[in-house]
Amino acid sequence: MVQQIVFILIAATAIWLFTRNAIRIRRNILLGKDEAYNDQPGLRWKNVLLLAFGQKKMFRNPLVALMHFVIYAGFIIINLEVLEIGLDGIFGTHRLFAGPLGALYGWLINAFELLAVGVLTFCIVFLCRRNILKLRRFISHDLDGWPRSDANYILVTEILLMTLFLTMNASDTLLQARGYGHYGEHLTGDFVFSRLLHPLLSGLSTGALISVERTCWWLHIVGILAFLNYLPYSKHLHILLAFPNAYYSRLAPEGKLKNMPAVQNEVLYAMEPDKAPAAGTDTASPPPGAASAAPPTDRFGAKDVFDLSWRNLLDAYSCTECGRCTAACPANLTGKVLSPRKIMMSTRDRLEEVGRNINVNGAFKDDGKNLLSYISVEELRACTTCNACVEECPVSISPLEIIVEMRRALIMEDSNAPQEWNALFGNVENNFAPWKFSPDDRDKWTAEA
């Protein structure tokens, strides 16, 4: 009874802490501007199946994708076993599902053990890739400090959890064979991989074996609950957010940039003055041929996280920090400071800082900072808007949208642009083309031909 009470208290505390963090993250995401992503639900569910469950983009590198998929499937499927462990902890039972499922139970646990061995093996491989092979995208300065440690902590935790799971099964089946207490109520027989550990444990006394089984049981379930509460502070939050991120995917062609209707209309009025509304009239509804009306805005582009859409902020929390975007970025490959991965990490860092500000003050209190405190002008100007980062991202995150919005704010709010760009802007404004030629002289070349 004491163990049941302790387990219930630990589980309830863990669930409460996770729920509180989930509410906090949701609030932070909704600090962004509203944007509709609820059209074509059929296509959106297809994206969930292909991108989140099927990890479609990962399979551009089949070997790495297979290893990642095994770890991912292990995380999802093996944790179904947590349901049984949780119910056993609450009711004080032993292998609650063994009786109702009969022979199927043995098949399920064998499948779980197969996945557990796969997860354990491939986590070791990924640790080696990160720390021994040192692939370029894993030794980038983007990951200096906590981000690099975070990835290693997760891999080591997965290895420990799988080891505990296998050891728990091995000691449990040995106790079943000895017919000790409630362990003998449901004889499952040996399991395919945990039985390989029997030679290491069979020499232990029954008391020692019970201690091993109980220790592994408690560490396994408490470890999973601790892992659950670690996720909100880790890049591995993408394990959960990959699903909504896939559902709310951008369905427009990847090369299509979002224009600003208010600016489009001003350009239209400059080029076709007859379409401009009369002074003092409502300009909310654009004339025929103009861009659709946009909600009133106090600024152009994005200076801080509040100016980005909630979808951009969901991207920031969903980023896996895998670095595939940066590895494909032509600006980064040519030695420029831009790293799309860092754009997402910096956006998340700023959003977390804003969230802490709200927690302390009840509402956001100006702290004298904005996104440019985290992302430099040099980084923003280095982007070629080629869309390689979006194309490479396994969960279709778009650093490009954030870069474009921040550049708009730099230029249209702060008049912060290189001289070459200012000359181009002036020509477009005065001559309706990037070149310094009067529109009246534009066809003179035909007379010289």
RAHURA-V80178 format. One record per helix or strand of 2 or more residues. SS is the DSSP state (a for helix, b for strand). FROM is the first residue (numbers start at 1). TO is the last residue. Records with the same first field share a line. If there is no record, write none. Layout:
SS: FROM-TO, FROM-TO
//
This chain:
a: 2-29, 41-53, 56-60, 62-78, 81-91, 96-101, 103-133, 136-138, 141-143, 146-177, 181-184, 194-201, 206-233, 235-247, 261-271, 273-275, 305-307, 310-318, 324-328, 330-333, 340-361, 371-373, 377-382, 388-392, 399-413, 419-431, 439-441, 444-448
//
